[in-house]
Amino acid sequence: MANFEGKRALISYGPHQDGGWKMKNISLRPLKAKELLVEMVATGVCHTDLHFGGMVSGYGVHYPRIMGHEGAGYVREIGPDITAAKIGDPVILSFAACRNCEQCLKQHPAHCIRSQPLNFEVGPDKTSPLMVRANKR
């Protein structure tokens, strides 16, 4: 695993207006087969982050979590099934889209009908579908 000792993240433990966002040291679990690790060098907090980070409960709200879906960085590690990137590649991150629905096929991924589950639901093992999107080069 890449050396991420001493790395920090803004972790949301609850709504931001209740003081739930904290800068904390992080440790990483080993990557799964279709995951890659990106060292972020630039990121932003957008309206969606503020919206979901301000909610106590509801669809897509779960704590703790690291907010954010916009940014840029470099691939530092890849899972064994990753073919979309290699270590050292520069990458830009955004929201996930299914690429198969009518809106995606019309080149409007921001209106993807699967946007909510792809970007905000969490699986039983506490991982996000967003973590397993990269699988083709």
Salt bridges, closest charged atoms under 4 A:
GLU35 OE1 - ARG29 NH1 2.87
GLU39 OE2 - LYS7 NZ 2.84
GLU39 OE1 - ARG76 NE 2.83
ASP49 OD1 - HIS69 ND1 3.78
GLU70 OE2 - HIS69 NE2 3.79
ASP89 OD1 - LYS86 NZ 3.12
ASP89 OD2 - ARG137 NH1 3.38
GLU102 OE2 - LYS106 NZ 2.94
ASP125 OD2 - LYS32 NZ 2.34
